[in-house]
Amino acid sequence: MAKKKKLTTASGRPYFENEDSMTVGPRGPILLQDYYLHEKLAHFNRERIPERIVHAKGTGAFGTFKVTADITRYTKAKLFSKVGNQCRVFVRFSTVGGEKGSADTERDPRGFAVKFYTDDGNWDLVGNNTPVFFIKDPKKFPDFIHTQKRDPRTNLKSPTMIWDYWSLNPESLHQVMILFSDRGTPDGYRFMNGYGSHTFSMINRKNERVWVKFHFKTLQGNKTLTGPEAEALKGKDPDYAQRDLVNAIEKGDFPKWALKIQVMIEAGVMELNEIPANYHADVEQSAFAPAHVVDGIGLSPDKMLQGRILAYPDAHRYRLGANYEQIPVNRPINPPHHYQRDGMMSTTGNMGDSPNYFPNRFDDIEADKDYKEPAMKLDADVADTFDRNENDDDHYTQAGDLFRKVMNDGQRKNTISNFVGSMSGITGPKKDEIIQTQLSHFYKADKELALSIAKGLNVNFKP
């Protein structure tokens, strides 16, 4: 028989009195010197790290990514250097607006974040299950997210806040159309696509740069829930999507996605085949950042991407500490070499006695110019802080095409019903103004859409 492990304190001291506090006599009072009591209560008080501002409710799994096609004409990334290359991945799926205890089937975009553990460091592809987003400029992001959270007065979700904001930001219309279609309530996480959200770039051996978008296409087939089906599951099984993923992997039904790059060239296949042994250690502490690219994969001037490059690592340093990349789930497979030191939770030796400055004459770390990224050609030599491209102000054509040309009759009917259900919750003195403004946006996308929603709301719409 294997020898049993001894109960210890966190510092390793074997301990016996795990259920009884040290007292003066059998009835107390409790003595201050009962350190293990302090340790248990103090750690218990600190078990919860701050939840994510967005994407708080989620699940994750480990798996593998295998290169299936030659794309070396586009990228020099080592991962894609030959067909058959593999690497380990960690994927986190999530809802966006809800808290940790919210339901998996809420009408909400779904986060789709992939961490590739490559020989050249971690590559994080941080996206959603939709190819577009609500806003174009990162300055708008805090305001937008506030509308998806709780009313500061009532602490309730507010359709009035949501539709007030969307009606004042018609650039949101294409994403709003997707959100209120059946695609806004996917049937779990296995049956949805994932998109990198932004334009990135690829750089080949000749230092030629091409713009690229990344699409993960589910090999399980797309499946969605209707609004009533999603509502029923909210009450019956709020953890529906997480349970579906865990159960599928545990019975060996490993979900897969084909990674395709823009123009739909397949680059590889991702399979999820391992549920983390501990949810907090890996899923809750996982940290993804669009800034984390590898040699051969680059960024772009996309404004939202540029904003996320700052915001994501900053959020992780707040939630998890300055050394969040030393947490095992975030750690690259090859030891990093840099001059960052100290800070809370430095767990890998703090680089020992090596110098903490560069350049120096004492270590053997060099900056390898083979990894120098070529310059990115931009549109202008003068930076205008408040410049915007007015050619991007057509907010209606794509939304209208989605409704008329992509959806079938049943999907159009469900979308109208979902809009009516949500907008019926708009209240207050600005109710009519908000509804009329939003209906005018719908009308510019598709007249029948606007008139059908107006009829469902029983309002007199004046185009």
N, C-alpha and C positions, 0 to 999 in steps of 0.2 A: 504494500500500500504506500502511495506517495505521502511524504511527510507534509503535514498541513502547514500553511503559512501562518505566521504570528500576526495578530492585530497590533498595529503600531500607530503612533502619532505621525503627523506629516513629516516630522524630522527623523522618523525611523525608530523611535524608542518603543520597544514592546510595551503594550499596555493592556490592563485587564478590565478596569472599571468603566466599561463603555456605556452602561445603562443607568448607573447610579452616580449622583453628584456627591462630592466630599462635603460632609456636613458636621456641625458640632452636635453630636448625638444623632439618633435616628430621625428626629424631626427637624433638624436644622438649627440655625441658619447655614446657608452654603458658604464655604470658605473661598476667599479670593484666590487662594493658591491652587485651586483646581484648574490647572492650565488647559487640560484637554477639554473641559467644558467650554472654556473661552474659545479654544480653537474651533470646536464644532459649531458653536453659535456664530462666531465671527465669519467663518467661511460660508456658513449657510446664508448669512445676510448679504454675501457678495457673490452668490451663485449666478445671478443673472447679469450678464453684460447688457449694455444698452441695445435695444433691438434696432435693426436697420430702419432708417427713416422711410425708405421705400423698399419693397421686396422683402418685408419682414417674415412673411409666411412662405416657407419653401421646403424642398427636399432635395436630396442629391445622391449621386452614385459614382463609383469609379468604373473605369472601363478602358478600352483600347481604341486607338485610331490607327488605321492602316491606309497607306497611300496606295491608290488603285490606278492612277494614271500619271503620265509624264507631263508635268507642267514646268519643267526646268527652263523652258524658253521665256517664262514669265518671272521666275523667282529663283534666287540662289539659296533660299532657306534650306538648311541641312535636312530638315524633316522631309522635304520633298525632293531630295537629291536622287532618289531612285524609287521605282515602283516596288512595293513590298515593305518599305520602311514602316516601323511601328513605334508608337509611343503610348505611355499611360496618360489617361485623361481623368479629370474630375469635372462633373457637370452638376450645376445647381439650377433647378427649376423653381419658379416662385410666382405668386401673384404680386401685384404692385402696390395697390393703395391700402390694403387691409393690414391690421395688426397681426401678431403671431397667432392669436386665437381665432382669426377670421376663417371663413369657409373657403375651401379650395375651388368652389364652383361659382364664386362671385363673377359678375360681368366686369372684366378687368383684363388688361394685357397680361401676358405671362412672360416672366423673365426666363432667359435661356442663355446661361453663362457657361462657357467651356474653358477649362484650364488645361493646356497641352504642356506636359512635362518633357521638354526637348533638351537635347545636348547643348544647345546654345541658350538655355534659360527657359523660363516659363513664358508661354504665349497665351494671353487671356483674350478670348473672343467673347465680348460681353454684349449680348443682344436681347431681343424679344421675339415673340412668336408672330410679330407683324413687321413688314418691311419698311413702314413709315412711322413717323412720330407726330405727336400733337403740336409741337412748336419747333421753330427754326433757330432760336437764339437762346443760349444758356442763361442769359439774364432773366428769362421768363420762368425758368424751371422752379425756383422756390415758390413763386406765386401759383403756378399751375398745381404743384403737389399739395399746397395748402388747401386748394379747392377740393381735392380728392380725399382729404382727411376729415376732421371733425370741426363743426361750427364752434368758434371760440366761446360763444355764449351758451348754447344748448348742449355742447359736446355730443351732438348727433351728426350723422352724415346728412348732407344738405343738397338735394337736387337744385335748389335755388342758387347756391354758390357755384355748383358745377356748370349749370347752363348759363348763368350770368357770365362766367369766364369764357366759355366756349363761344357764346354769341358775340363777344367782344374780340374774339381771336379766330376769324374765319379760316386761318391757315390750319386749324385743327380738324377741318371738316372731313378730309379723307380718312384720317385715323378714327374719327368718331363714327364714320360710316362702317368701318371694319368692326369697331368695338360693339356696335349695336346690331350687327348681323349675328348669325349663329357662330361665326368665328370668334366672337367675344366670349364664348363659353365653350372652350375645347373639352373634349371627353377625356379628362386626365392629361398627363404630360406626354404619353407615348405616341399619341396620334396627332401631334401638331408639328409644324415646321419651326425652325429657328432661323433668325436673320441677324447678321452682324450690325444692323441698324445704320451704319455709316458707310461712306466710301472710304476705303483704305487704299494702300498702294502696294505693289509688288516690285521688287528690284532684282534684276537678273545679274549674271556674271559680267555683263558688259556695262553694268550700272545704268541700264535703261529702266525707267520707271513707267509702270502702267497703273491706271486706276482700277480698283477691283472691289466688288462686293461679295460677301460670303453668305451662302444659303445652306442650311441644313434641311434636307428634304426627308421627312419621315418615311421609312420603308415599311411601316405598319399600315400606311394609308391614313388619310385625314378623316377624323371623326369629330363631330361637334355635338353639343347638347342644345336643345331648344330652351328658350327662357323658362317655361314651366318645369322642364326636366331639371334644369340647374337649380331652380328655386326649391324643388322637392328634395334634392340631394343636400342642400344647405342645412336642412333640418334633420335629415336622416343620417348623413355621414359627412360632417364638415371636413374630414381628412380624406375625402374620396380619392383625390389625385395622388396623394402620397401613398395611400394604401395600395392603389392600383400598381404603382411603380414597384414598391417593395415586394408585393406578392408575385408580380411577373418575374422579377429577377430571381427571387428565392426558388421558384419552380423551374428555372432554367429557360424561361421565355425571354431571352435577352433582347431588349429593344435596340434598333439600329437606325442610323441616319446617314444618308449620303451627303458628303460635303461637296458642294458645287460652287465654282467661282463664276463671276459675271459672265454672261453668254452661256451659262449652264454647262460648262465643262466640269465633269466629275473629277474631283481630286482625291477623294478617299472615302472610307466608311468608318463611322464611329459606332461602337457597340458598348452598351453599359451592362456590366456583368457582376458587379460587386456592390452590395449595400455597405456603407461604413459601419464599423463595429460600434462606434459611439457617435450619436447625432451631434452633440455639442462640439466634440473635438474636431470634426471634419465639416459638417454642414453649417453649423452656426458660426464657426470661426473661419470658414472659407472666405477669401477676399479676392475679388476679381477687379482688374483695372484695365480700361482700354489703352492706357499708356504702356502696358506690358506687351510689346511686340518683340520679335526676334529678327536677327539679321536676315534680310531678304523679304521681310514684311515691314511696311512703313505706314505712316499716317497720311492725313490729307488736310487741307485747309477747312474742312467741314466745321462750321461754327459750333454745332452741338458736340461733335467729337472733341474739339479743342477745349470746350468747357468741361467735359467729362474727364479729360486727362488730368485736370486739377482736382475735380470734386471727388472722384472715387478714392484715390489714395488718402486724401484728407479725411474722408469718412472712416476709412479703416484705421488710421492713426488715432482717431477719436474713440472708436469702439474698442479696438484691440490693442492699441499702444504703438509706439514708434517702431517696434521690432516685430510687427505683425507677420512679416515675411519669414521669420524664424519658426513660426508655428508649422508643424509637420505638413499639414495639408497645403500650405502656401509655399513650402520650401522647394527650391529648384533641385533637380536630381544631382547636379554637380555643385560642390561648395562654391559660394560666391566669394569674390575677392574685391573688397572695397575699403573705404576708410571711415565708414559710419561706425560709431562706437556708443556704448553706454545706453541710457534710456531704460524704461521699465521693461521687465521680462526679457532681458537679454539672456538667451538660454543655450547658446552654442559656443560658450567660451569667450565671447566678446573679442575674438581675434587674438587672444593670448597676449604675448609680449611684442607683437609686431607693431611697427610704426602706425600712428593714426593720422598721418599727413602724407601728401603727395605733391611734388616728387620727393624721394629720399634715396639714400645710398645703402640702405640696410635690408630691403626685401627684394624679391625677384618678380614683382608684379610690373607688367608693362601695359601700356595702352597700345593695342594692336591696330595699326592703321589699315589692315585688311578689312576691318569692320567699320571703317568710316563710311557713313551714309552720304550718297551724292546730294547735292543741293536740290531743293524743291523750287521749281519755277512758280512764282506767284503772279497775280494779275496786275499789280501796281507797285511802284516803288515808294508811294506815299501812303502812310497809314492814316486812315480817317476813322476815328473811333466809332462814329455813329453811322458809317456807310452801310447801306443795304441795297440789295439787288432787286430793283422793282420788276425785273423780268420774271421773278419768282412769285408774283402776286396772283397768279391764276390758281385759286384755291378750289375751283369747282369742277373743272373738266374731268379729272381723275375720279373724283367722288361720284359724279354722274355716270361715268362709264362703268364704274364698279356696280352701281345699282342697276343700270339698264342691260349691260352686256355680259357681266360675269355672273350675277345672281340669277337663279331660276325663279319661277313664280312663287314657289313655296318659301324660298329664302327672302324674297322681297316682302312677302306678307309678314313673315316673322320679324324682319327688320323694322317695318312700320309699327308693328305691335310693341316691339321693345322700346322704340322711341316714345310712343304714346305713354307707355307705362312709366317711363322715367320722367318725362316732362310733366306728367300729371302731378308730380310731387313739388313743382315750383309754386311757391307761396309768396305772400307779402305784397307791399305796395308797388313793386317793380315787376310783378308777375307778367302783366300784359306786354310790357315793353320787352322783357327778356324773350317771351314766346314769339312775339312778332318779329324780332330781330333774327332769331334762330330760324324761323320759318322762311324768312327772306333768303338766308343762306341756302337752305334746302331747295328753294325755288330756283336759284341760280344753277344748282347742280342738276335738278330734275323737277319739272313742274308737277308731275303726278305724285312724286314723293311728298312734296310740300303740301299739296292739297289733301292727300290721304291722311297725313299726320294732323293737319288742321281739323279735318272731319273727326278723327279719333279723339281729339282734345275738345271738340265741340266749341271751337272758336271761329270767329269771323276773320279770316286772313285777308289782308289787303296787300296784294303784291305791289 
